[in-house]
Amino acid sequence: MPGGPRNYPSSGSSAMLPLSASNGFQRVEILICGGAPDNGYSSANAGNLVVALQSCGRIVITDPNPVWAMENMPAPRVMGDMLILPNGEILIINGAEKGTAGWELARNPTLAPYLYRPNALAGQRFTILAASTIPRMYHSTANVLPDGRIFVGGSNTHVGYVFSGVMFPTELRLEAYSPYYLDESYSTYRPSIVSLSKDDLGYATRFTLQFSVSNYAPNNIQFTIYSPSFTTHAYYMNQRLLVLASTTPKRVRGIYIAIVTAPPNSIAAPAGYYMLTVVNNGIPSFAKWIHLS
């Protein structure tokens, strides 16, 4: 990838963009953002904390001849955490603007998350969001909750726990970040899952999902499942979101009913627990847990 290293301790962040039943889950695209320049770690250890990388790259790894498509974040970031939101958008949160991963090796915490909309035009994909007041750098983490909020915690740049007398004390406070889609102004678009015919699913199983919503968007309704990640050091292992195939929802006595099809195999979706969400006009419902095997 052009621009410099992204792996630890340069620690860029990455995610696989949503997989879709519309192409049989065969199109796989990866997004990587941030990191630190060549020799950034050795420079930081020598006392020179260099500015992090600002560039992002996307690549469709299933293309016969894949190539990187490059773009820039609003500002440099290293040690960012990249999450797939229930509606398929990407949140980049935590990290620093200078230095690398490692003990005492970062400065200028990036307090404002970025929202990245993969389907927007290049140059219009990033939005700067409301900033926290708590630095989240080395050993920070974030995860998506079933209600759509983001659980944020951690940050310890020291060999041991240090709570005073340092620039960035060991951080024990926790935060819950609410993305824009939880704002009350979107409440009429927010679906609510009423029932599932089953929540323990085999591959390629069809199941009935019932949901309610005040302002139904018939041309923009999706059913997604999200596998939460096992997270450490800006690596989001196991994270993936899939857009499932479904019938067109039918309205019966005020309730919408759809037949949804589970992923075909463990290549598309490894066995385990997923959060199932109805997304109406880009606004997700609270999730229901399902088990896929």
N, C-alpha and C positions, 0 to 999 in steps of 0.2 A: 504494500500500500504506500503511495507517495506521502512524503511529508515528515517521516520520522517514526520511531518505534511506538508501539501501542501496548506492548505486553509489560508485565510486572518487571521492574519497579517503575517503568514509564507510565503504566496503568491508565490507558484509555478505557473507555467503556463500550460495550457492544450489546446488540440484541438481534435476534432473527425476527424480521418483520412478519406480520401475521400470515399464516398459511391459509389457503382458501380451497373449499370444495369446488369452486367454480373452475379450477384447473386440476382437479384431482389431487390437490395438495402437492403438486409436482414442481411448482415454482418456488424456489427458496432464495430469499434475498437477505443479506446481512448489512447492518448499519454499524459502523464503528466511528466514535467521536473522541477527540482529545488525545491526551498522552503527553509525553515529554520529548524534547529534541534528542538527537544523537548526543551521547556523553552527558545527558542531563543528570544522571545519577552520580557519576563520578564528579561532575562539577558541583553538585549539591554537597557531597561529602567534603569537598575542598572549600566549602563556604560560599560558593557562588550559585545562588538559586536562580535558575534561568526561567524565563516565561514559558508556560505550558503551550501545547499545540492547540490551535483554534480550529483546525480542519476536521471534517467528517468525510467518510467515504462510504458509498453504497456499491454493492456488487451482487449480481444475480449468479450464484455459484452453480446453478443448474444450466446456465446458458452454454452452448458449445464453445464459445470463445468469450469468457467473462472478462469484463473490463471495469475498472473503478470509475464511478461518477463522484466527483469531489464537490464539496461545498463547505461553507464556514459557519460555525456557531457565532452567536453575538459576541463572545469573548473567549479567551483561552480557558481550558479546564483540564486538570489531571485528577485522577481518583474519583471521577464522577460515577454515580450509580444510575444505570439505565433501566427503566421499567416499561413494560408494555401495559398500557391502560386498557380497561375492558372494551373500549370502543376502537382499539387498534392504534391509537395515537401513542407517542413515546414521551416519557418524562425523563429528563436528565436532572439529577439533583445531587447535592453534596460535592465535595472536592475543593480544589485550590487552583489559583491562577499561576502560582510559581512553585517550582521544585518538583519533587517526585515522591513516590511512596517510600516509607522508611522512617526511622526514628529521627524526629526533629528536622525533617528535610522538606517541609512545605511552608509557604506563607501565602498571604492574601486569600483567605477562604472565599469560595464562591457561594454566597448566601442566597442568591436568587436562582430558583429552578428554571429550566427551559422546557417549554412544550414544543414537540416536533410533530408536525402533521405530514406523514409520508406521502399522502396523495395530493398535497398542494403543489403549486408550481415551484420550481427551484428558485431560491431567493425570497420565497414567501412562506417557508415552512416553520421557521422558528418564531416563538413568542416568549418574551421574558415575563416571568410570573412574580408574584409577591414574594419578597425575601424573608427569610428567617433572620433571627438575631443570634443564632447559635452556630458557631463554626462546626462543620462536620467534615473532617479530613481523614487522616489515616485511621483505619479500623472503624469507619462509619458504615451504616447499612440502611436500607429502605426496602419495604415490601408493600404490595398491594393488598388491601383488606377486602373482605367480601362486600362491604358497603361502598366500595369505591374510593375510600380515603387511602392515604399513603402513610404507613407507619415508618417513622424515622428515628434512628437512635445511634448511639456510639460516637466515637472520636477519641482516640488516645494516641498521641504521637510520641509517647514516652515508653521506655523499656518496662517500667513499672507504673503503678497508679500514682499520679501526681496531681494534687488538687489545689495547690496554691504556689505562688512565687514563680510561675512560668507564663509564657505568652498564651498558650493554649492548654488549659488544665484538662485532665481526664474528665470526660463528659458523661454524666449519668442521667441527664434529663432526656425525656422522650417527647416526641411531637407527633401530632396527626395533621397531615396536610390535606386539605379538601380541594380537589381540582374544580375547575369552573363548572363542570357538569352537575355538581351538587348544589349549585346556587338555586335559591327558591324560584328564580325567574324561569327555570327550565322544568319546574315541577309537573306541568301539564304534559310534557313529553316523556316523563320518566315512567317506564313500565313497572309493573309489579307482577312477579311470577305467582300465579295462584296455585298451580299444581303441576306435578310431573307424573306420568304414568309409571315411571320407574326411575330410580336414581343409581342403580347398579347395572351398568351397561356393558354388553359385549360389543366387539368391533362390528361395525356396519349395522348395528341394531337401530331400528326405528322406534321412536317413542313420542308420546303425545305431550305437548307442553301447552298449558293454558296460562294466559296472562291478561291483565287489564291495563288500560292506559286511557287518559282523557283525550289526548291529541295525537291520534294515530297517523303515522306517516307511511302510507302503503308502499311508496317507492323507495323507502330507506329503512328497512327493518332487517336486522341480522340477529343470529343466534351464535354466540361465541363461547368457547371453553378456554380457560386459562390455567396453565400449570404454574403455580408459584415456584419461585426459585430457591435453591440452596445457595446461600450468598456468602462470599468472603472476598476481601481485597478487590472489590469492583468486578468480580466474576459472578455472573448470574446463571449458575448451572441449572439446567432442566427447565428454564423459563421458555414458554412458548404459548402463543395464542392461535387458535384455529377458528375460522369462520365456517360454520357447518351448513350443509345442504338442508333445505326445508321446503315444505309445501307453502303456498300462499296462505297466510292466516285467514280464517273465517270467523266472523263475528256471530256468536250465538248467545242471545239473552245478555248482552253487555260484556261478554268474555270472548277474547280472541283465542282461537285454537289452531295450532300448527302441528304438523308431523315433522319431526326433526330426525336427521340421520347421524348417528355417531361416526367418528372417523373409521376408515376401512381397516387399519392395521396398526401395529406397534411402531412401524417406521414413521408414520405420520404423527402418531400420538402414543408415546410409551405408556404402559399401564401405570395407573396411579389415580390420585385424587385431583379433580379439576373443579374450578369455579365456573358454573354455567350462568351466562348473562344474556338477557334480551336487550338489544340496543335499538332504540327507536329515534331516528333522526339524529344519530350521534350521541344520544343520552342513554346511559346504561341503567338497567335495573340493579337492585341489590342482587348479589349472586346466591345461587343454591349450589351446595356441594354435590358432585356426582363422583362415582367410582367407575373407572374404565378398565376393563381387563379382557 
